[in-house]
Structures are given as C-alpha cells and as structure tokens.
Amino acid sequence: LRSLVGSEMCIRDRIGTEQQLIGVFGGTFDPPHNGHRAIIEAAYRHLAFQKILLVPCRQPVLKQAAAANANQRIDMLTLLINDLSYCSIDTQELDRDTPSYMTLTLETLTSHYPDNPLVLLLGEDAFCSLPEWYHWQDIFTFAHIAVAKRAGFSHKIPSTLLTHIAEREVQEGADLLHSRAGKVYYIPEAVPLAASRDIRAMINAGSTVPVPVSAAVKQYILDKQLYLS
C-alpha cells in the first residue's frame, strides 16, 4: 500500500506553514459517507489546517471487521476527497499488523510533523466513546481534539471524560496554535449524523431511500457489488 495517497494542498497565506495545524481523521470508512466529509469541511472552515490526513484503520478495536477490503476503502476515500486539495490518505494503520490504536498513530505522526500541532477530528459520538479507547488519556499528550457536533445526536459526555477535559477546553480555534497538544475545541456548527453500519444495511436491503454517500462512492459500491450478503 502507498504510505500517502492524495494531493498536497496549496499552502494558505494567512500564517506560516510551520505554525499550521495537521488534522488527523481516523475511522474504518466502510464506506466513507457524507457525514465524514461534513466533519472534514467544517473543521477546515474553522481551523488553520495545512492539511488533513485521513487514516483508515486495519483492525477496528470497538467495531466489527471491515466488510470492504483495504484497497476498496482507499479507493472510496480517494473518491470522497478528490476535490479537497488539503486532504491526503495516510495508510500507516493499514500497513501495521497490530490493532489500530489511535494513540500509537498520533505518536508516529508527531515525529513526521515536529513543527505542527496535530488535531484529532472526532464526531461528537466518537468523542463520547473516548474512555473506551486504548490508552485514551495519552491522546492529549500527542494532539489536540476538535469535536464536531452531530445534528440529532443526544448523549451525555461520560463523567470520566468530563473530568479529564475540564481545564482543556478552548473557545477559539486559534488557541490550538499556541501549544503542541492537550486542548479540546468544539467546532461551532453541527454536521449530519450518519453511520456506516446503517448505510451498509440500507444497501444490503436494497433500500429506495437515498443513501448518504457521494454519487462517485455510490457508483463504486454498485460496480464492486459491495455490502451485499
């Protein structure tokens, strides 16, 4: 697998590249859908990113194994971001034989981008599950977290997480540029709530309801006959 797929962005003029943020957005992406893209675009609108890395996982720890294979998921991600010049695909988790632990991924990326703070992008639903992640507290050692609110999502943040982030929240995206890691920023707009598992079920059932994926991703799924049992 290629270690990096996608195009580099044209560097924005507003600040020097050595100060810009590197976004990290992980997931199974099985399939990548409009909710994923909405998080990426909302984050880019509000934060000073040099680039956003999409990191498809090999062995999800809290979910069932992916139905599509690694190359198919890379193909679909490429279609999802083909017009987003600031996005690239990082395949390091696919290239490892171990379960996909985000803490280890972020630790690796800090050596690749020593001059840029990392920002882990999470939907609100994923953020609420953070205490279930492997060595989740260590994430704050390597990265900031930007949380995208999910329209229609209602779940209280676990008390363990609330206690841990109590003094980490910042109100302005620019505040993430002032330290290497450890802050939490809530993106000030809601994005659609969508789940890959629901999309797979809709496709398998032959649902006539529009599936929330791009036309290109939908055509790829049809061509490859994915998610049909």
VEXDREN-2710 file (C-alpha; in Angstrom, 1 decimal):
% VEXDREN-2710
k/r/px/py/pz
1/LEU/0.0/0.0/0.0
2/ARG/1.1/3.5/-0.6
3/SER/2.1/5.3/2.6
4/LEU/0.4/8.5/1.4
5/VAL/-2.3/8.9/-1.2
6/GLY/-3.8/12.2/-2.4
7/SER/-2.7/15.6/-3.3
8/GLU/-0.9/18.2/-1.1
9/MET/-2.8/21.5/-0.5
10/CYS/-1.6/24.8/-1.8
11/ILE/-0.2/26.5/1.4
12/ARG/-2.5/29.2/2.7
13/ASP/-1.1/32.7/3.1
14/ARG/-2.7/33.5/6.4
15/ILE/0.1/32.0/8.6
16/GLY/3.4/30.3/8.0
17/THR/3.2/26.6/7.3
18/GLU/5.4/25.8/10.3
19/GLN/2.6/27.1/12.5
20/GLN/-0.3/25.5/10.8
21/LEU/-2.2/22.5/12.2
22/ILE/-2.2/19.0/10.9
23/GLY/-5.6/17.4/11.1
24/VAL/-6.0/13.6/11.7
25/PHE/-9.3/11.9/11.0
26/GLY/-9.4/8.2/11.6
27/GLY/-12.0/5.5/11.1
28/THR/-13.0/2.3/9.3
29/PHE/-14.6/4.3/6.4
30/ASP/-16.7/1.3/5.4
31/PRO/-18.0/3.1/3.4
32/PRO/-16.9/6.8/3.7
33/HIS/-20.0/8.9/3.7
34/ASN/-21.4/12.4/3.6
35/GLY/-21.1/12.7/7.4
36/HIS/-17.4/12.1/7.2
37/ARG/-17.0/14.8/4.6
38/ALA/-19.1/17.2/6.6
39/ILE/-16.7/16.9/9.6
40/ILE/-13.7/17.4/7.3
41/GLU/-15.2/20.5/5.7
42/ALA/-16.5/22.0/9.0
43/ALA/-13.1/21.5/10.6
44/TYR/-11.3/23.2/7.7
45/ARG/-13.6/26.2/7.8
46/HIS/-12.8/26.9/11.4
47/LEU/-9.2/25.8/11.9
48/ALA/-5.9/26.8/10.3
49/PHE/-5.0/23.5/8.8
50/GLN/-2.0/22.9/6.5
51/LYS/-3.5/19.5/5.6
52/ILE/-5.9/16.9/7.0
53/LEU/-4.8/13.3/7.0
54/LEU/-7.5/10.6/6.7
55/VAL/-6.3/7.4/8.4
56/PRO/-8.3/4.2/7.6
57/CYS/-7.9/1.6/10.2
58/ARG/-6.9/-2.0/9.6
59/GLN/-8.4/-3.8/12.7
60/PRO/-11.0/-1.7/14.5
61/VAL/-11.0/-2.4/18.2
62/LEU/-14.5/-1.3/19.1
63/LYS/-16.3/-2.3/15.9
64/GLN/-16.6/-5.4/13.7
65/ALA/-14.1/-6.0/11.0
66/ALA/-14.5/-4.0/7.8
67/ALA/-16.7/-5.6/5.1
68/ALA/-14.7/-3.9/2.2
69/ASN/-11.0/-4.7/1.9
70/ALA/-8.3/-2.1/2.5
71/ASN/-7.8/-1.2/-1.2
72/GLN/-11.5/-0.8/-1.7
73/ARG/-11.7/1.6/1.2
74/ILE/-8.8/3.6/0.0
75/ASP/-10.5/3.8/-3.4
76/MET/-13.7/5.1/-1.8
77/LEU/-11.8/7.6/0.4
78/THR/-10.0/8.9/-2.7
79/LEU/-13.3/9.5/-4.4
80/LEU/-14.7/11.2/-1.3
81/ILE/-11.8/13.7/-1.1
82/ASN/-10.9/14.0/-4.8
83/ASP/-11.8/17.7/-4.9
84/LEU/-10.4/18.6/-1.4
85/SER/-6.8/19.6/-2.2
86/TYR/-5.9/19.8/1.5
87/CYS/-6.7/16.2/2.2
88/SER/-4.4/13.1/1.9
89/ILE/-4.8/9.5/2.9
90/ASP/-2.3/8.0/5.4
91/THR/-2.2/4.2/5.3
92/GLN/0.0/3.6/8.3
93/GLU/-2.7/1.7/10.3
94/LEU/-3.4/-0.5/7.3
95/ASP/0.3/-1.2/7.0
96/ARG/0.7/-2.4/10.6
97/ASP/-0.2/-5.9/11.7
98/THR/-1.5/-4.7/15.1
99/PRO/-4.9/-3.4/16.0
100/SER/-5.5/0.2/15.1
101/TYR/-4.8/2.3/18.1
102/MET/-5.0/6.0/17.5
103/THR/-2.6/6.8/20.4
104/LEU/0.2/4.9/18.5
105/THR/-0.8/6.6/15.2
106/LEU/-0.6/10.1/16.8
107/GLU/2.7/9.3/18.4
108/THR/4.1/8.3/15.0
109/LEU/2.8/11.4/13.3
110/THR/4.4/13.7/15.9
111/SER/7.8/12.7/14.5
112/HIS/6.6/13.3/11.0
113/TYR/5.4/16.8/11.8
114/PRO/7.6/18.1/14.5
115/ASP/6.7/21.8/13.8
116/ASN/3.0/21.4/13.5
117/PRO/0.4/20.7/16.2
118/LEU/-1.8/17.7/15.5
119/VAL/-5.5/17.9/15.8
120/LEU/-7.6/14.7/16.1
121/LEU/-11.0/15.2/14.5
122/LEU/-13.9/13.4/16.2
123/GLY/-17.6/13.4/15.7
124/GLU/-19.5/14.0/18.9
125/ASP/-20.5/10.4/19.1
126/ALA/-16.9/9.1/18.8
127/PHE/-15.7/11.7/21.3
128/CYS/-18.2/10.4/23.9
129/SER/-16.7/6.9/23.5
130/LEU/-13.2/8.1/24.1
131/PRO/-12.8/6.5/27.5
132/GLU/-13.2/3.1/25.8
133/TRP/-10.1/3.7/23.6
134/TYR/-6.7/2.2/24.2
135/HIS/-4.6/4.5/26.4
136/TRP/-7.0/7.3/25.6
137/GLN/-5.5/9.8/28.1
138/ASP/-2.3/9.6/26.1
139/ILE/-4.0/11.1/23.1
140/PHE/-3.8/14.5/24.8
141/THR/0.0/14.1/25.0
142/PHE/0.2/14.0/21.2
143/ALA/-2.7/16.0/19.9
144/HIS/-5.5/18.5/20.4
145/ILE/-9.0/17.3/19.8
146/ALA/-11.6/19.1/17.7
147/VAL/-15.1/17.8/18.2
148/ALA/-17.8/18.1/15.5
149/LYS/-21.3/18.3/17.0
150/ARG/-23.7/15.8/15.4
151/ALA/-27.2/17.0/14.4
152/GLY/-29.7/14.8/16.1
153/PHE/-27.2/13.2/18.5
154/SER/-28.0/13.1/22.1
155/HIS/-25.6/11.6/24.6
156/LYS/-24.1/12.9/27.8
157/ILE/-20.3/13.1/27.9
158/PRO/-19.1/10.4/30.4
159/SER/-18.1/11.8/33.8
160/THR/-14.6/10.3/33.4
161/LEU/-14.1/12.3/30.2
162/LEU/-15.7/15.5/31.6
163/THR/-13.2/15.4/34.5
164/HIS/-10.3/14.9/32.2
165/ILE/-11.2/17.8/29.8
166/ALA/-12.4/20.3/32.4
167/GLU/-9.5/22.6/32.0
168/ARG/-8.6/21.7/28.4
169/GLU/-11.5/23.4/26.6
170/VAL/-10.7/26.4/24.4
171/GLN/-13.2/28.8/22.8
172/GLU/-11.2/29.9/19.8
173/GLY/-9.6/27.7/17.1
174/ALA/-6.5/29.9/17.1
175/ASP/-5.8/28.7/20.6
176/LEU/-4.8/25.4/19.3
177/LEU/-1.8/27.0/17.6
178/HIS/-0.4/28.2/20.9
179/SER/0.5/24.7/22.3
180/ARG/1.6/21.4/20.9
181/ALA/-1.3/19.3/22.3
182/GLY/-3.8/18.7/25.0
183/LYS/-6.7/21.2/24.2
184/VAL/-10.3/20.5/23.2
185/TYR/-12.2/22.7/20.8
186/TYR/-15.8/22.3/19.8
187/ILE/-16.4/23.2/16.1
188/PRO/-19.2/25.8/16.1
189/GLU/-21.6/24.1/13.7
190/ALA/-23.5/20.8/13.6
191/VAL/-22.9/18.2/11.0
192/PRO/-25.2/15.4/9.8
193/LEU/-25.4/12.3/11.9
194/ALA/-24.6/9.2/9.8
195/ALA/-23.3/5.7/10.4
196/SER/-21.5/3.4/8.0
197/ARG/-23.2/0.4/9.5
198/ASP/-26.7/1.9/8.7
199/ILE/-25.5/2.6/5.1
200/ARG/-24.3/-1.0/4.7
201/ALA/-27.7/-2.2/6.0
202/MET/-29.6/0.1/3.6
203/ILE/-27.5/-1.1/0.6
204/ASN/-27.9/-4.8/1.6
205/ALA/-31.7/-4.3/1.9
206/GLY/-32.0/-2.6/-1.4
207/SER/-33.5/0.5/0.2
208/THR/-35.0/3.0/-2.1
209/VAL/-34.2/5.8/0.4
210/PRO/-31.2/7.9/-0.8
211/VAL/-28.0/6.6/0.7
212/PRO/-25.9/9.4/2.3
213/VAL/-22.8/8.9/0.2
214/SER/-21.4/10.8/-2.8
215/ALA/-22.5/9.8/-6.3
216/ALA/-19.0/8.6/-7.1
217/VAL/-18.8/6.4/-3.9
218/LYS/-22.3/5.0/-4.6
219/GLN/-21.3/4.1/-8.1
220/TYR/-18.1/2.4/-6.9
221/ILE/-20.2/0.4/-4.4
222/LEU/-22.6/-0.7/-7.1
223/ASP/-19.7/-1.6/-9.5
224/LYS/-17.9/-3.7/-6.9
225/GLN/-21.2/-5.1/-5.5
226/LEU/-20.1/-4.2/-2.0
227/TYR/-22.2/-4.8/1.2
228/LEU/-24.4/-7.4/-0.3
229/SER/-24.8/-10.6/1.7
END
